[in-house]
Amino acid sequence: MKFIQAIMLPSNLRNFLLSVVGSISYSDLPYDILSSLRHQTKGRPWLGQMSEKLYTTLNCHKNAVTSLKWSSSHAHLLASAGMDHSICIWNVWSRDHKKARVFNHHNAAVKDVKWSQHGLFLLSCGYDCSSRLIDVEKGLEAQVFKEDQVVGVVKFHPNNSDLFLSGGSKGLIKLWDIRIGKVVHEYRRGLGPILDVEFTTDAKQFISSCDESKGNISENSIIVWDVLRQVPLSNQVYVEAYTCPCIRTHPFDPYFVAQSNGNYIAIFSSKPPFKLDKYRRYESHGVSGFPIKCNFSLDGEIIASGSSDGCIYFYNSKSSELMKKIKAYEQACMDVAFHPVMPNVIASCSWNGDVSVFEYRDRSIICKLKGIG
């Protein structure tokens, strides 16, 4: 009935009604969660107390979930992007309506999703050769950035939310200015499909990874770029014959990591000449050709990774020791994301369409958002 009524309305109002399925407000959150969100929690994840108790089940994606991200400005909201062409916004701790928004603006699989640092805007990209800026509060698409390549990754500039990078299947990396809706810089090197981009902590450089393996040498698979001069500062950073579907910089220390299809996470200095650490790596999980992601905890002391075996792996970032492994899914665990305020919360998603939120504190909870049948 809602759909029949909606098609008779003006397009903006119709899109709003079809996208808005719940509230994005704080109003019905439990008091303890609301208090934690308003007063940033100190400390680090207490992994020893994590258990696996099903808290609730919700409908979400019909197919693999490729990416998920917490909002830093509205930290009760979680976005997930799927191969079913949809983006879901979850009001995770809402008592009544955890599924708050469903966006179907893409007409092909969605590859990546990122929140703006300011306000309720979301950037997504996918196989329909576009990046799209969505006004989550209004439930409307604000802007479309079309390309002649499948767009596999987007990344907001950490110091200017009007700028973002996009990387695509033709090996082109572009810096867009949202205010004018145009590309202001292009980064060209005859690369293969771009798998990930990540800014360094000072935002003067960014790191790209691409599918550029040739025999036993992948000299362009990871490149460090100068943002303003649009030139590579170093290639031959990683010469193993493996692609790297995920790049992450440490929040404080001068290094970055790359998830390798060699079934380990490699460690690199973020200072020239960006050397590979030959003595340390994080290796217990599996990648096995999946675009599996990893992320650092708030304090940078833990790195968590998805895995092809459906588990979440937690490593000590300094010693590279495996601290804990949790069996989350029967199929591959694709992405993990630590909460931006509460260090005891981590979200994950899977190849079969599940999204989960783990809380580990005095009482362990798992909020599991399952795919539509």
Solvent accessible surface area in square Angstrom, and as a share of the most:
residue,aa,sasa,rsa
1,M,163,0.73
2,K,93,0.40
3,F,124,0.51
4,I,102,0.52
5,Q,103,0.46
6,A,0,0.00
7,I,91,0.46
8,M,157,0.70
9,L,57,0.29
10,P,95,0.59
11,S,58,0.37
12,N,99,0.51
13,L,82,0.41
14,R,69,0.25
15,N,55,0.28
16,F,69,0.29
17,L,57,0.29
18,L,69,0.34
19,S,6,0.04
20,V,32,0.18
21,V,61,0.35
22,G,14,0.14
23,S,53,0.34
24,I,24,0.12
25,S,47,0.30
26,Y,71,0.27
27,S,98,0.63
28,D,34,0.17
29,L,7,0.03
30,P,33,0.21
31,Y,174,0.66
32,D,54,0.28
33,I,6,0.03
34,L,32,0.16
35,S,36,0.23
36,S,23,0.15
37,L,20,0.10
38,R,163,0.60
39,H,127,0.57
40,Q,113,0.50
41,T,55,0.32
42,K,174,0.74
43,G,56,0.54
44,R,108,0.39
45,P,8,0.05
46,W,153,0.54
47,L,12,0.06
48,G,61,0.58
49,Q,86,0.38
50,M,18,0.08
51,S,54,0.35
52,E,104,0.46
53,K,138,0.59
54,L,108,0.54
55,Y,114,0.43
56,T,33,0.19
57,T,70,0.41
58,L,42,0.21
59,N,89,0.46
60,C,7,0.04
61,H,1,0.00
62,K,145,0.61
63,N,77,0.40
64,A,1,0.01
65,V,0,0.00
66,T,10,0.06
67,S,3,0.02
68,L,5,0.02
69,K,76,0.32
70,W,11,0.04
71,S,0,0.00
72,S,66,0.43
73,S,46,0.30
74,H,46,0.21
75,A,7,0.05
76,H,1,0.00
77,L,0,0.00
78,L,0,0.00
79,A,0,0.00
80,S,0,0.00
81,A,0,0.00
82,G,0,0.00
83,M,56,0.25
84,D,32,0.17
85,H,74,0.33
86,S,9,0.06
87,I,2,0.01
88,C,2,0.01
89,I,0,0.00
90,W,0,0.00
91,N,1,0.00
92,V,1,0.00
93,W,16,0.05
94,S,3,0.02
95,R,153,0.56
96,D,106,0.55
97,H,108,0.48
98,K,18,0.07
99,K,54,0.23
100,A,0,0.00
101,R,12,0.04
102,V,28,0.16
103,F,1,0.00
104,N,97,0.50
105,H,39,0.17
106,H,6,0.03
107,N,111,0.57
108,A,21,0.16
109,A,11,0.08
110,V,0,0.00
111,K,50,0.21
112,D,3,0.02
113,V,1,0.00
114,K,23,0.10
115,W,15,0.05
116,S,7,0.04
117,Q,55,0.24
118,H,134,0.60
119,G,32,0.31
120,L,21,0.11
121,F,73,0.30
122,L,0,0.00
123,L,0,0.00
124,S,0,0.00
125,C,0,0.00
126,G,0,0.00
127,Y,96,0.37
128,D,15,0.08
129,C,38,0.23
130,S,0,0.00
131,S,0,0.00
132,R,23,0.09
133,L,12,0.06
134,I,0,0.00
135,D,16,0.08
136,V,0,0.00
137,E,103,0.46
138,K,122,0.52
139,G,0,0.00
140,L,42,0.21
141,E,58,0.26
142,A,53,0.41
143,Q,57,0.25
144,V,63,0.36
145,F,3,0.01
146,K,121,0.51
147,E,19,0.08
148,D,92,0.48
149,Q,3,0.01
150,V,38,0.22
151,V,0,0.00
152,G,14,0.14
153,V,5,0.03
154,V,0,0.00
155,K,39,0.16
156,F,12,0.05
157,H,22,0.10
158,P,59,0.37
159,N,116,0.59
160,N,47,0.24
161,S,27,0.17
162,D,47,0.24
163,L,28,0.14
164,F,0,0.00
165,L,0,0.00
166,S,0,0.00
167,G,0,0.00
168,G,1,0.01
169,S,47,0.30
170,K,119,0.50
171,G,1,0.01
172,L,28,0.14
173,I,0,0.00
174,K,21,0.09
175,L,5,0.03
176,W,15,0.05
177,D,14,0.07
178,I,18,0.09
179,R,154,0.56
180,I,104,0.53
181,G,29,0.28
182,K,132,0.56
183,V,48,0.27
184,V,60,0.34
185,H,46,0.20
186,E,57,0.26
187,Y,0,0.00
188,R,154,0.56
189,R,93,0.34
190,G,73,0.70
191,L,13,0.07
192,G,12,0.12
193,P,57,0.36
194,I,6,0.03
195,L,56,0.28
196,D,10,0.05
197,V,1,0.01
198,E,12,0.06
199,F,8,0.03
200,T,10,0.06
201,T,94,0.54
202,D,74,0.38
203,A,7,0.05
204,K,133,0.56
205,Q,37,0.16
206,F,0,0.00
207,I,0,0.00
208,S,2,0.01
209,S,0,0.00
210,C,1,0.01
211,D,64,0.33
212,E,22,0.10
213,S,54,0.35
214,K,139,0.59
215,G,69,0.66
216,N,128,0.65
217,I,104,0.53
218,S,0,0.00
219,E,71,0.32
220,N,19,0.10
221,S,1,0.01
222,I,0,0.00
223,I,0,0.00
224,V,0,0.00
225,W,1,0.00
226,D,22,0.11
227,V,7,0.04
228,L,140,0.70
229,R,157,0.57
230,Q,68,0.30
231,V,59,0.34
232,P,43,0.27
233,L,64,0.32
234,S,24,0.16
235,N,40,0.21
236,Q,108,0.48
237,V,12,0.07
238,Y,1,0.00
239,V,74,0.42
240,E,68,0.30
241,A,39,0.30
242,Y,90,0.34
243,T,22,0.13
244,C,0,0.00
245,P,11,0.07
246,C,0,0.00
247,I,0,0.00
248,R,30,0.11
249,T,23,0.13
250,H,7,0.03
251,P,52,0.33
252,F,140,0.58
253,D,54,0.28
254,P,73,0.46
255,Y,29,0.11
256,F,1,0.00
257,V,0,0.00
258,A,0,0.00
259,Q,0,0.00
260,S,0,0.00
261,N,39,0.20
262,G,20,0.20
263,N,64,0.33
264,Y,11,0.04
265,I,0,0.00
266,A,2,0.01
267,I,4,0.02
268,F,1,0.00
269,S,39,0.25
270,S,26,0.17
271,K,126,0.53
272,P,106,0.67
273,P,87,0.54
274,F,6,0.03
275,K,137,0.58
276,L,51,0.25
277,D,42,0.22
278,K,169,0.72
279,Y,203,0.77
280,R,70,0.25
281,R,98,0.36
282,Y,0,0.00
283,E,95,0.43
284,S,60,0.39
285,H,7,0.03
286,G,15,0.14
287,V,0,0.00
288,S,74,0.48
289,G,61,0.58
290,F,55,0.23
291,P,49,0.31
292,I,0,0.00
293,K,28,0.12
294,C,0,0.00
295,N,30,0.15
296,F,20,0.09
297,S,4,0.02
298,L,61,0.30
299,D,45,0.23
300,G,1,0.01
301,E,60,0.27
302,I,0,0.00
303,I,0,0.00
304,A,0,0.00
305,S,0,0.00
306,G,0,0.00
307,S,0,0.00
308,S,31,0.20
309,D,59,0.31
310,G,0,0.00
311,C,8,0.05
312,I,0,0.00
313,Y,10,0.04
314,F,0,0.00
315,Y,2,0.01
316,N,43,0.22
317,S,1,0.00
318,K,144,0.61
319,S,61,0.40
320,S,25,0.16
321,E,110,0.49
322,L,67,0.33
323,M,73,0.32
324,K,56,0.24
325,K,109,0.46
326,I,6,0.03
327,K,91,0.38
328,A,14,0.11
329,Y,8,0.03
330,E,150,0.67
331,Q,82,0.37
332,A,3,0.02
333,C,0,0.00
334,M,0,0.00
335,D,4,0.02
336,V,0,0.00
337,A,8,0.06
338,F,19,0.08
339,H,0,0.00
340,P,36,0.23
341,V,20,0.12
342,M,2,0.01
343,P,8,0.05
344,N,19,0.10
345,V,1,0.00
346,I,0,0.00
347,A,0,0.00
348,S,0,0.00
349,C,0,0.00
350,S,0,0.00
351,W,90,0.32
352,N,60,0.31
353,G,0,0.00
354,D,11,0.05
355,V,0,0.00
356,S,1,0.01
357,V,0,0.00
358,F,5,0.02
359,E,6,0.03
360,Y,1,0.00
361,R,58,0.21
362,D,145,0.75
363,R,136,0.50
364,S,22,0.14
365,I,21,0.11
366,I,13,0.07
367,C,4,0.02
368,K,40,0.17
369,L,0,0.00
370,K,79,0.34
371,G,24,0.23
372,I,67,0.34
373,G,115,1.11
